Amino acid sequence: KLSIATIAAAVAVATPTYAFAPQCNSAVSVRASSAVFSTMADSGVPPTTSAPADVNDEMIPTKLPSDVGFDYVPLAGALAAGDLAEADQMTRDALIVISGAKGKGRDFVYWTEVKDIPNTDLATIERLWNQFSGGKFGYSVQKKKWRQSKGNFETWCKKIGWTTQDGDVERKKRWFGASEFTYDVKKAPEGHLPLTSALRGTSLIKKLMEHPVWDNDDWKKAP
């Protein structure tokens, strides 16, 4: 087991990459580093703080397998510390690497590359999100909501809290300075996190929901 302090140090030195959507022109300073973030609708910056979590050091796993040698310790640390905004970004960054997109010189994932994401890695990411959200967040939870929505993207977005009412108009939530998303386990609806960009369309989300790792419950087995 690793202590939160040890993992937090690893989080601090982790190098951020860009999210699924390509860079936009709106660069902002977050935690002394310049980065650009994208959501399913617009670009902006996530909040710099999340609701604190009360996590015992003994709960933090150290066996975090990866078929491509990816280091999931920073993600574990962010989730253990309750820094969901950081963990959300780290998750998108991880998929860019483990899908092979980063190796091709891109900082976003094509939907056709989802099949290249190893089951082992997606399972590791999912166990972490599942553990530190009490089963409330993660792709498997989103998959459950996807089935309940019969694959209807708009219905699914409503179920997981990715929409908001703006007067008489219902729209997708966005980031403009302060995020409209909820980085709080107690307040957010089931499946709210992690976020996935639909800036290039919904195919990426659909393919993540259809990934073969969700065909059974083997991903739940701790290594």
N, C-alpha and C positions, 0 to 999 in steps of 0.2 A: 504493500500500500504506500501511497505517497501522500504527504501532507498538502493541505491547500496552499500553504506558503511556498512550498517547493514548486508546485504546478503553476502557481500564479507568476512565479519568476519566469517560467517557460513561456507563459502567455505574453509577458511583457516584451520578450525578444522575438516573438513570432512575426514573420514578415507578411503583411497583408497583401493580397492580390485583388484584382477587380472581380466583380460579380458576373453573373451570367450574361448580362447585356454589355455591349461594348461601351467604352468610355464616352461620357458626355462632356460638355464644356464647363460644367459647374463643379469646380474643385473647391473643397472645403478642408479646414484643418480639424482633425479629430485626434485627440490625445497626442498632440505634437507631431502628427504625421499627416501628409496630404493624401487623401484617397477619395475615390468616387464610388458611390453606391447606387444600385438600381433596384427598383421593385417591379411589380407586375404592371405598374402604370406610369410612374414618373420617377425622376431622379432627385436625389437630395442626400441628406445625412441622417443616420439613425440616432436615437438619443445616446448620450454619453454615459447614462446610468440606467440600471435596471433595479427592480425590487430585490433587496437582499435575501439570501437564502441561508437557512440554518442547517448546515451540512456537517456531519461528523467526518473527520479525516479518514476513519476506517472504511467509510463507504466508497471512497474513491478507488476505482479499479486501476490496476497497473498492467494487466494483460489486455492490450488493445491491438489485436492482430490486423495486419494489412498485407495484402498480396503484392503491393507495389512499394512497400517500405515507407508508407506515409506515417508521420508522427502525430498521433491523436492526443498526446498528453496536454497540449495547450487547450484543445477543445474540452477535454475532461475538466481541466482547471477552471475554465470560464463557466461551464455549466455547474460545477460544484460550488463556485463562488456566487452563483445566481446572476452572473453577467450574461443575460440572455441576448442582449443586443450584440455583444462581442461574439458569443457562440453562434448566433445566427449568421453573421458575416463569415466566420471561420468555416462554417458548414458549406456555404456556397463556394468559398475559396478551395476547400478540400475537393469538392466535386470537379472543379476545373482541373485539378491535378490528377485525380484518380481516374478520370474519364479519358485522359490522354490529350485533352485540349491544350494544356499548358505546354506539353512536349512538342506540340505543333505550332507553338508561338502565338496561341490565342488565349485571351483572358475571359472567354465565355464558352459555354457548352452548347453544341448543336444537339438537337433532339436525337439525331442518328447516332450519337456517341454514348447515349445512356446505356445501351447494351454492353458497352465496354467497361462499365463500372463493375468491379468485382463484387460478388455477393459478400465476400468476407469483409470488405471495407464498408459497404453500405450497412451491413449488420452491426459492425462496431459503432458506426455513427448512430444508428438507431437505438442500440442498447443504452448509449450515453444519454441521448435525449429522453428516452423512456424512463430511465432510472431517476434522473434529476428533475423530472417534471411530474413524477408520480403517475406515469402512464398517460399524461395529458397531451404531450407534444410528441412530434416525430412523424416520419413519412408513413409508418404503418397506421397511425391514427388518422392521418389524412386519407389514406387508402380506404379505411373503413367509411369515412364520410363520403368519399368518392362513390363507393358502392351504394350508399344510402341515397345519393343524388342521381343514381343511374347514369353516371358519367356526364351529367350536365354541368358544364363549367360554371355557369352563372349561379345555379343552385348551390353548388359546392362552395363557391366563394362566400355566399351568405352563411352557410353552415359553420364555416371556420372563422368567420369574422373579418373577412377581407373587404367587405363593403361598408359603406356608411351612408347615412341619409343627409343630403345637402339641400335643405329646403324641400322641394317636391321631387327632387332628383336623387335617385340612388346611384352611387358611383363607387369605383374601386378606391380603396384607401391609398394614400400617397405619402411621400416624404417631402416636406418643404420646411427645412430647418428642424422643427420638432416632428417626430414621426407620428403618424396617426395609428400605427400598430401598437399592440399592447405587449410589452416585455415584462409581464407579471404573471406567474403561474396561477395565482389566485383569481385574477381578474379576467384573464383571456379565456375565450372559449376553447373547447377541445380542438386540436389540430391547427391552432392558429400559427404555430411555428414548427419548423423553419419556413421562411419565406422562399419562394421561387419566382424568378422573373418570368412574366409573360409578355415582355416587351416585343419579343419576336414572334409571338403567337402562343397558343396553348399546348402545342405539341410536346414541348419539353416536360411540362407538368404531367401530361397524359402518359408519357413514356416512363416517368419516374413511378407513377402509380401502377404501371404494368410491369415493372421490373420483376424478374423471376424470383428474387429473394423473398418476395411476399407470397409466393405460391404455397408456402407452408410456414410453420412456426420455428423452424430450425434457427432462425436469426436470434431467437430469444435465449438460446443456450450459451451460457458464459464459457469462454475458452479455458 
